[in-house]
Amino acid sequence: MLTGVREQLGQALFRRVAGPGGPETRARIHDTPGPRWFGPDRPIRAVHGDASMFIGGLTALLLQSLHPLAMAAVAGHSGYRGDPWGRLQRTSTFLAVTTYGTAGDAQRAVDHVRGIHERIRGTTSEGVPYHAADPHLLGWVHAAETDSFLRAHARYGASPLDAAGYDGYVADTARVGEALGVTDPPRNRRELAERLAAYRPELRATPEARAAARFLLFRPPLPLPVRPFYGGLVANAVTLLPPWARGLLRLPRVPVVEDIAVRPAGQALTRTIRWAMTPPRDA
């Protein structure tokens, strides 16, 4: 009975993240022979293959929204409200292909995304022009994502890495960032912290950013029975935000509640996801 529950939960989670063609895509990514950008011992494989990504991905979305130009591009072109699951599935497939797929498939995935970025242009509500292919804007999106995934894995990962391992993770993500058009991406945690700090003067919570946060936090497109589960994930995603980012988004910290209830819930949720999505040893 427990095996059946595990299988049903794992399949439901996988469908949400990978989409209806997930099994075929997974088989192509992992089973196609050929050289890879990252060998099996690279830190990026450990981080991106862990259930902590469910929390880190939400943190990244909240943090990335604080750049007005990045948020304007998302609000105007991504369709995150009308098709949030489609956006999640496209993002997860891109991460899987570039992390685990053949070098040829990884490059094709990058070329596809770069083509999309090249077409995304516009102006903010204040009349400031933006272009998704701008290396400076890409640099913010990359740094925010890398930092969020790293923080999530360090707190909720099944086997957290040591200092050298997380520096290696930042170096691995730099390979993908550079391919996407990021100029001189950070290659260790010190450089990553410096890069995030350099963007601070540009960041603020626009009405679009706060609307996106409300959508993610309070109005997810989910059936009512699974909203408590999602609520636990998103509450932990908020705790991973830097204090200054929480302040900009008006998400106050409640230390006692977070330490006693929220973080333990995050650990339990990631363990459950990991259990559900890992095939039994005798399968």
C-alpha positions as a Markdown table, in Angstrom:
| # | Residue | x | y | z |
|---|---|---|---|---|
| 1 | Met | 0.0 | 0.0 | 0.0 |
| 2 | Leu | 2.8 | 2.4 | 1.0 |
| 3 | Thr | 4.6 | 1.7 | -2.3 |
| 4 | Gly | 1.4 | 2.5 | -4.2 |
| 5 | Val | 1.0 | 5.9 | -2.4 |
| 6 | Arg | 4.7 | 6.6 | -3.1 |
| 7 | Glu | 4.3 | 5.9 | -6.8 |
| 8 | Gln | 1.1 | 7.9 | -7.1 |
| 9 | Leu | 2.6 | 10.9 | -5.3 |
| 10 | Gly | 5.8 | 10.7 | -7.3 |
| 11 | Gln | 4.0 | 10.6 | -10.6 |
| 12 | Ala | 1.7 | 13.5 | -9.7 |
| 13 | Leu | 4.7 | 15.7 | -8.7 |
| 14 | Phe | 6.6 | 14.7 | -11.8 |
| 15 | Arg | 3.7 | 15.5 | -14.1 |
| 16 | Arg | 3.4 | 18.9 | -12.5 |
| 17 | Val | 7.1 | 19.7 | -12.9 |
| 18 | Ala | 7.9 | 18.0 | -16.2 |
| 19 | Gly | 4.6 | 18.1 | -18.1 |
| 20 | Pro | 2.8 | 15.3 | -20.0 |
| 21 | Gly | 5.8 | 14.4 | -22.1 |
| 22 | Gly | 8.0 | 14.2 | -19.0 |
| 23 | Pro | 8.9 | 10.5 | -19.1 |
| 24 | Glu | 10.0 | 10.7 | -22.8 |
| 25 | Thr | 12.0 | 13.9 | -22.1 |
| 26 | Arg | 13.7 | 12.3 | -19.1 |
| 27 | Ala | 14.7 | 9.2 | -21.0 |
| 28 | Arg | 16.1 | 11.4 | -23.9 |
| 29 | Ile | 18.1 | 13.6 | -21.5 |
| 30 | His | 19.6 | 10.8 | -19.4 |
| 31 | Asp | 19.9 | 7.9 | -21.9 |
| 32 | Thr | 21.2 | 9.6 | -25.0 |
| 33 | Pro | 24.9 | 8.8 | -25.3 |
| 34 | Gly | 27.5 | 11.5 | -25.8 |
| 35 | Pro | 29.6 | 14.0 | -23.9 |
| 36 | Arg | 28.1 | 16.3 | -21.3 |
| 37 | Trp | 28.8 | 19.7 | -20.1 |
| 38 | Phe | 29.0 | 18.3 | -16.5 |
| 39 | Gly | 30.4 | 15.0 | -15.4 |
| 40 | Pro | 28.6 | 12.8 | -12.8 |
| 41 | Asp | 30.8 | 14.1 | -10.0 |
| 42 | Arg | 30.0 | 17.8 | -10.6 |
| 43 | Pro | 28.2 | 19.8 | -7.8 |
| 44 | Ile | 25.6 | 21.1 | -10.2 |
| 45 | Arg | 24.2 | 17.6 | -10.6 |
| 46 | Ala | 23.8 | 17.1 | -6.9 |
| 47 | Val | 22.1 | 20.5 | -6.4 |
| 48 | His | 19.8 | 20.3 | -9.4 |
| 49 | Gly | 18.8 | 16.7 | -8.7 |
| 50 | Asp | 17.7 | 17.4 | -5.1 |
| 51 | Ala | 14.1 | 18.0 | -3.8 |
| 52 | Ser | 15.4 | 21.3 | -2.3 |
| 53 | Met | 14.9 | 22.8 | -5.8 |
| 54 | Phe | 11.1 | 23.0 | -5.1 |
| 55 | Ile | 11.8 | 25.6 | -2.5 |
| 56 | Gly | 14.8 | 27.2 | -4.2 |
| 57 | Gly | 12.8 | 27.8 | -7.4 |
| 58 | Leu | 10.2 | 29.8 | -5.5 |
| 59 | Thr | 12.9 | 31.8 | -3.7 |
| 60 | Ala | 14.5 | 32.6 | -7.1 |
| 61 | Leu | 11.2 | 33.9 | -8.5 |
| 62 | Leu | 10.6 | 36.2 | -5.6 |
| 63 | Leu | 14.2 | 37.5 | -5.6 |
| 64 | Gln | 14.4 | 38.0 | -9.4 |
| 65 | Ser | 11.2 | 40.0 | -9.3 |
| 66 | Leu | 13.0 | 42.8 | -7.5 |
| 67 | His | 14.7 | 44.1 | -10.6 |
| 68 | Pro | 12.2 | 46.4 | -12.3 |
| 69 | Leu | 13.4 | 45.5 | -15.8 |
| 70 | Ala | 13.4 | 41.8 | -15.2 |
| 71 | Met | 9.9 | 42.0 | -13.6 |
| 72 | Ala | 8.6 | 44.0 | -16.5 |
| 73 | Ala | 9.8 | 41.5 | -19.0 |
| 74 | Val | 8.2 | 38.6 | -17.0 |
| 75 | Ala | 4.9 | 40.5 | -16.5 |
| 76 | Gly | 4.7 | 41.5 | -20.2 |
| 77 | His | 5.9 | 38.3 | -21.9 |
| 78 | Ser | 6.1 | 35.2 | -19.7 |
| 79 | Gly | 2.4 | 34.4 | -19.2 |
| 80 | Tyr | 3.1 | 33.3 | -15.7 |
| 81 | Arg | -0.5 | 34.0 | -14.6 |
| 82 | Gly | -2.2 | 32.3 | -17.6 |
| 83 | Asp | 0.1 | 29.3 | -17.8 |
| 84 | Pro | 2.2 | 29.0 | -14.6 |
| 85 | Trp | 2.7 | 25.3 | -14.9 |
| 86 | Gly | 3.8 | 25.6 | -18.5 |
| 87 | Arg | 6.4 | 28.1 | -17.5 |
| 88 | Leu | 7.6 | 25.8 | -14.7 |
| 89 | Gln | 7.8 | 22.8 | -17.0 |
| 90 | Arg | 9.8 | 24.8 | -19.6 |
| 91 | Thr | 12.2 | 26.0 | -16.9 |
| 92 | Ser | 12.6 | 22.6 | -15.3 |
| 93 | Thr | 13.3 | 21.0 | -18.7 |
| 94 | Phe | 15.9 | 23.6 | -19.5 |
| 95 | Leu | 17.7 | 23.0 | -16.2 |
| 96 | Ala | 17.6 | 19.2 | -16.7 |
| 97 | Val | 18.9 | 19.4 | -20.3 |
| 98 | Thr | 21.8 | 21.7 | -19.5 |
| 99 | Thr | 22.7 | 19.8 | -16.3 |
| 100 | Tyr | 22.4 | 16.2 | -17.4 |
| 101 | Gly | 21.8 | 16.2 | -21.2 |
| 102 | Thr | 24.4 | 15.8 | -24.0 |
| 103 | Ala | 26.5 | 18.8 | -24.9 |
| 104 | Gly | 24.7 | 19.1 | -28.2 |
| 105 | Asp | 21.2 | 19.1 | -26.6 |
| 106 | Ala | 22.4 | 21.6 | -23.9 |
| 107 | Gln | 23.7 | 24.0 | -26.6 |
| 108 | Arg | 20.4 | 23.7 | -28.6 |
| 109 | Ala | 18.4 | 24.4 | -25.4 |
| 110 | Val | 20.6 | 27.5 | -24.8 |
| 111 | Asp | 20.3 | 28.7 | -28.4 |
| 112 | His | 16.5 | 28.3 | -28.2 |
| 113 | Val | 16.3 | 30.4 | -25.0 |
| 114 | Arg | 18.6 | 33.0 | -26.4 |
| 115 | Gly | 16.4 | 33.3 | -29.4 |
| 116 | Ile | 13.4 | 34.0 | -27.2 |
| 117 | His | 15.3 | 36.5 | -25.2 |
| 118 | Glu | 16.3 | 38.4 | -28.3 |
| 119 | Arg | 12.7 | 38.9 | -29.2 |
| 120 | Ile | 11.6 | 40.2 | -25.8 |
| 121 | Arg | 11.7 | 44.0 | -25.7 |
| 122 | Gly | 9.5 | 46.6 | -24.3 |
| 123 | Thr | 9.2 | 49.5 | -21.8 |
| 124 | Thr | 8.3 | 49.5 | -18.1 |
| 125 | Ser | 5.2 | 51.4 | -16.9 |
| 126 | Glu | 7.6 | 54.3 | -16.2 |
| 127 | Gly | 8.8 | 54.3 | -19.8 |
| 128 | Val | 12.2 | 52.7 | -19.2 |
| 129 | Pro | 13.2 | 50.4 | -22.1 |
| 130 | Tyr | 14.3 | 46.8 | -21.5 |
| 131 | His | 15.6 | 43.9 | -23.6 |
| 132 | Ala | 15.7 | 40.4 | -22.2 |
| 133 | Ala | 19.0 | 39.7 | -24.0 |
| 134 | Asp | 20.8 | 42.5 | -22.2 |
| 135 | Pro | 23.8 | 40.9 | -20.5 |
| 136 | His | 23.5 | 43.0 | -17.4 |
| 137 | Leu | 19.8 | 42.0 | -16.9 |
| 138 | Leu | 20.7 | 38.3 | -17.6 |
| 139 | Gly | 23.4 | 38.7 | -15.0 |
| 140 | Trp | 20.9 | 39.6 | -12.3 |
| 141 | Val | 18.6 | 36.7 | -13.2 |
| 142 | His | 21.5 | 34.3 | -13.2 |
| 143 | Ala | 23.0 | 35.5 | -9.9 |
| 144 | Ala | 19.6 | 35.5 | -8.1 |
| 145 | Glu | 18.8 | 32.0 | -9.4 |
| 146 | Thr | 22.2 | 30.6 | -8.4 |
| 147 | Asp | 22.1 | 32.1 | -5.0 |
| 148 | Ser | 18.6 | 30.8 | -4.3 |
| 149 | Phe | 19.3 | 27.2 | -5.4 |
| 150 | Leu | 22.5 | 27.2 | -3.4 |
| 151 | Arg | 20.8 | 28.5 | -0.2 |
| 152 | Ala | 18.0 | 25.9 | -0.6 |
| 153 | His | 20.4 | 23.0 | -1.0 |
| 154 | Ala | 22.5 | 24.1 | 1.9 |
| 155 | Arg | 19.5 | 24.2 | 4.2 |
| 156 | Tyr | 17.2 | 21.4 | 2.8 |
| 157 | Gly | 19.5 | 19.2 | 0.6 |
| 158 | Ala | 19.8 | 15.5 | 1.4 |
| 159 | Ser | 23.6 | 15.8 | 1.5 |
| 160 | Pro | 24.7 | 19.4 | 1.8 |
| 161 | Leu | 28.1 | 20.2 | 0.1 |
| 162 | Asp | 31.2 | 21.6 | 1.8 |
| 163 | Ala | 32.5 | 25.1 | 1.0 |
| 164 | Ala | 34.5 | 23.8 | -2.0 |
| 165 | Gly | 31.5 | 22.0 | -3.3 |
| 166 | Tyr | 29.3 | 25.1 | -3.3 |
| 167 | Asp | 32.1 | 27.2 | -4.9 |
| 168 | Gly | 32.1 | 24.4 | -7.5 |
| 169 | Tyr | 28.4 | 24.8 | -7.9 |
| 170 | Val | 28.7 | 28.5 | -8.6 |
| 171 | Ala | 31.4 | 27.7 | -11.2 |
| 172 | Asp | 29.2 | 25.1 | -12.9 |
| 173 | Thr | 26.3 | 27.5 | -13.2 |
| 174 | Ala | 28.7 | 30.1 | -14.7 |
| 175 | Arg | 29.2 | 27.7 | -17.6 |
| 176 | Val | 25.4 | 27.9 | -18.3 |
| 177 | Gly | 25.1 | 31.6 | -17.6 |
| 178 | Glu | 27.9 | 32.4 | -20.0 |
| 179 | Ala | 26.4 | 30.3 | -22.7 |
| 180 | Leu | 23.1 | 32.3 | -22.2 |
| 181 | Gly | 24.9 | 35.6 | -22.6 |
| 182 | Val | 25.9 | 36.6 | -19.1 |
| 183 | Thr | 29.1 | 38.6 | -19.1 |
| 184 | Asp | 31.8 | 37.3 | -16.6 |
| 185 | Pro | 29.4 | 35.4 | -14.3 |
| 186 | Pro | 30.6 | 34.8 | -10.7 |
| 187 | Arg | 32.6 | 31.6 | -10.2 |
| 188 | Asn | 32.6 | 31.2 | -6.5 |
| 189 | Arg | 30.5 | 32.2 | -3.5 |
| 190 | Arg | 32.5 | 35.3 | -2.8 |
| 191 | Glu | 32.1 | 36.6 | -6.3 |
| 192 | Leu | 28.4 | 35.7 | -6.2 |
| 193 | Ala | 27.8 | 37.7 | -3.0 |
| 194 | Glu | 29.7 | 40.7 | -4.5 |
| 195 | Arg | 27.6 | 40.5 | -7.7 |
| 196 | Leu | 24.3 | 40.5 | -5.8 |
| 197 | Ala | 25.5 | 43.4 | -3.7 |
| 198 | Ala | 26.4 | 45.3 | -6.9 |
| 199 | Tyr | 22.8 | 45.0 | -8.1 |
| 200 | Arg | 21.3 | 46.3 | -4.9 |
| 201 | Pro | 21.0 | 50.0 | -5.9 |
| 202 | Glu | 18.9 | 48.9 | -8.9 |
| 203 | Leu | 16.4 | 46.8 | -7.0 |
| 204 | Arg | 13.0 | 47.7 | -5.7 |
| 205 | Ala | 9.6 | 46.2 | -5.3 |
| 206 | Thr | 7.4 | 47.6 | -8.1 |
| 207 | Pro | 3.7 | 47.0 | -8.2 |
| 208 | Glu | 4.3 | 44.2 | -10.7 |
| 209 | Ala | 6.7 | 42.6 | -8.3 |
| 210 | Arg | 4.3 | 42.7 | -5.4 |
| 211 | Ala | 1.5 | 41.4 | -7.6 |
| 212 | Ala | 3.7 | 38.5 | -8.6 |
| 213 | Ala | 4.5 | 37.8 | -4.9 |
| 214 | Arg | 0.8 | 37.8 | -4.0 |
| 215 | Phe | 0.1 | 35.4 | -6.8 |
| 216 | Leu | 2.9 | 33.0 | -5.7 |
| 217 | Leu | 2.1 | 33.3 | -2.0 |
| 218 | Phe | -1.6 | 33.5 | -1.8 |
| 219 | Arg | -3.3 | 32.6 | -5.1 |
| 220 | Pro | -1.5 | 29.6 | -6.6 |
| 221 | Pro | -3.4 | 27.7 | -9.3 |
| 222 | Leu | -3.7 | 24.6 | -7.2 |
| 223 | Pro | -6.6 | 22.5 | -5.9 |
| 224 | Leu | -7.6 | 23.3 | -2.3 |
| 225 | Pro | -6.5 | 20.0 | -0.9 |
| 226 | Val | -2.8 | 20.5 | -1.9 |
| 227 | Arg | -2.6 | 24.2 | -1.0 |
| 228 | Pro | -1.3 | 23.5 | 2.6 |
| 229 | Phe | 1.5 | 21.5 | 1.1 |
| 230 | Tyr | 2.3 | 24.3 | -1.3 |
| 231 | Gly | 2.0 | 26.8 | 1.6 |
| 232 | Gly | 4.7 | 25.0 | 3.5 |
| 233 | Leu | 7.0 | 25.2 | 0.5 |
| 234 | Val | 6.4 | 28.9 | -0.2 |
| 235 | Ala | 6.8 | 29.8 | 3.5 |
| 236 | Asn | 10.2 | 28.2 | 3.5 |
| 237 | Ala | 11.1 | 29.9 | 0.2 |
| 238 | Val | 10.4 | 33.2 | 1.9 |
| 239 | Thr | 12.7 | 32.4 | 4.8 |
| 240 | Leu | 15.6 | 31.9 | 2.4 |
| 241 | Leu | 15.3 | 35.4 | 1.0 |
| 242 | Pro | 18.0 | 37.8 | 2.1 |
| 243 | Pro | 16.6 | 40.1 | 4.9 |
| 244 | Trp | 16.8 | 43.2 | 2.6 |
| 245 | Ala | 14.8 | 41.4 | -0.1 |
| 246 | Arg | 12.1 | 40.4 | 2.4 |
| 247 | Gly | 12.0 | 44.1 | 3.5 |
| 248 | Leu | 11.4 | 45.3 | -0.1 |
| 249 | Leu | 8.6 | 42.8 | -0.6 |
| 250 | Arg | 7.1 | 43.6 | 2.8 |
| 251 | Leu | 7.4 | 40.0 | 4.0 |
| 252 | Pro | 8.2 | 40.3 | 7.7 |
| 253 | Arg | 10.2 | 37.8 | 9.7 |
| 254 | Val | 8.7 | 36.0 | 12.6 |
| 255 | Pro | 11.8 | 34.3 | 14.1 |
| 256 | Val | 10.1 | 32.0 | 16.7 |
| 257 | Val | 7.5 | 30.7 | 14.3 |
| 258 | Glu | 10.0 | 30.3 | 11.5 |
| 259 | Asp | 12.5 | 28.4 | 13.7 |
| 260 | Ile | 10.0 | 26.2 | 15.5 |
| 261 | Ala | 7.5 | 25.5 | 12.8 |
| 262 | Val | 8.4 | 26.7 | 9.3 |
| 263 | Arg | 11.9 | 25.3 | 8.9 |
| 264 | Pro | 11.0 | 21.8 | 10.3 |
| 265 | Ala | 8.1 | 21.7 | 8.0 |
| 266 | Gly | 10.4 | 22.5 | 5.1 |
| 267 | Gln | 12.7 | 19.7 | 6.1 |
| 268 | Ala | 9.7 | 17.3 | 6.3 |
| 269 | Leu | 8.3 | 18.4 | 2.9 |
| 270 | Thr | 11.5 | 18.0 | 1.1 |
| 271 | Arg | 12.1 | 14.6 | 2.6 |
| 272 | Thr | 8.6 | 13.6 | 1.5 |
| 273 | Ile | 9.2 | 14.9 | -2.1 |
| 274 | Arg | 12.5 | 13.1 | -2.2 |
| 275 | Trp | 10.9 | 9.8 | -1.0 |
| 276 | Ala | 8.1 | 10.1 | -3.5 |
| 277 | Met | 10.3 | 10.8 | -6.5 |
| 278 | Thr | 13.0 | 8.3 | -5.8 |
| 279 | Pro | 12.1 | 4.8 | -7.0 |
| 280 | Pro | 12.3 | 2.0 | -4.4 |
| 281 | Arg | 15.6 | 0.2 | -4.4 |
| 282 | Asp | 13.9 | -3.1 | -5.4 |
| 283 | Ala | 12.0 | -1.4 | -8.3 |
